[in-house]
Amino acid sequence: MPRKDEAIILTPGSLYKVKSLEARDKPMETVGYFKGYAAVAHDTALVIELDKSHGEDKGRMRLILSHMI
């Protein structure tokens, strides 16, 4: 686990698995390629291109708000 003073850097084009909140008791798992960041109102989101594990949704972009990770 990184120390408090170490930054986590995501590399565009790399494959990541991200767990985020979908519902109060249920996490959502996203597997795909990191494309960058997006501004959503006053928040920042990760932009992930879904991989083949998502079936028909492969290739779609998912925005994951930073406070949901």
C-alpha positions as CSV (number, residue, x, y, z in Angstrom):
1,M,0.0,0.0,0.0
2,P,1.4,3.4,-0.9
3,R,2.4,5.8,1.8
4,K,0.4,9.0,2.3
5,D,3.0,11.0,0.4
6,E,3.2,8.7,-2.6
7,A,1.0,9.5,-5.6
8,I,-0.8,6.7,-7.5
9,I,-0.3,7.2,-11.2
10,L,-2.5,5.5,-13.8
11,T,-1.0,4.9,-17.3
12,P,-3.3,5.6,-20.2
13,G,-3.9,2.4,-22.3
14,S,-3.1,0.1,-19.4
15,L,-5.6,-2.6,-18.2
16,Y,-7.1,-2.0,-14.7
17,K,-9.7,-3.6,-12.5
18,V,-11.6,-1.0,-10.4
19,K,-14.1,-1.7,-7.7
20,S,-16.5,1.1,-7.0
21,L,-19.9,1.6,-5.3
22,E,-22.9,0.6,-7.4
23,A,-25.4,0.4,-4.5
24,R,-25.2,0.7,-0.8
25,D,-24.2,-2.9,-0.2
26,K,-23.0,-4.0,-3.6
27,P,-19.7,-3.1,-5.3
28,M,-19.4,-2.8,-9.1
29,E,-16.3,-4.3,-10.7
30,T,-15.0,-2.6,-13.9
31,V,-12.3,-4.2,-16.0
32,G,-10.9,-2.2,-18.9
33,Y,-8.4,0.2,-20.3
34,F,-7.7,3.5,-18.6
35,K,-8.3,6.3,-21.2
36,G,-7.9,9.4,-18.9
37,Y,-9.9,11.7,-16.7
38,A,-13.1,13.6,-17.2
39,A,-14.6,16.5,-15.3
40,V,-18.2,15.8,-14.2
41,A,-19.7,18.9,-12.5
42,H,-17.4,19.6,-9.5
43,D,-15.9,16.1,-9.5
44,T,-13.4,14.1,-11.4
45,A,-14.0,10.7,-13.0
46,L,-11.9,7.9,-14.4
47,V,-12.7,7.0,-18.0
48,I,-12.4,3.3,-18.6
49,E,-13.0,1.5,-21.9
50,L,-14.7,-1.8,-21.0
51,D,-12.9,-5.0,-22.0
52,K,-14.3,-8.3,-23.3
53,S,-15.3,-9.5,-19.8
54,H,-18.3,-7.1,-20.0
55,G,-19.8,-9.0,-23.0
56,E,-21.9,-6.8,-25.3
57,D,-20.7,-3.6,-23.5
58,K,-17.1,-4.2,-24.7
59,G,-15.7,-1.0,-26.1
60,R,-18.1,1.3,-24.2
61,M,-16.7,4.0,-22.0
62,R,-17.6,4.0,-18.3
63,L,-17.1,7.1,-16.1
64,I,-16.3,6.3,-12.5
65,L,-16.5,9.2,-10.1
66,S,-13.5,9.5,-7.9
67,H,-15.5,9.5,-4.6
68,M,-17.2,6.2,-5.7
69,I,-13.9,4.2,-5.8
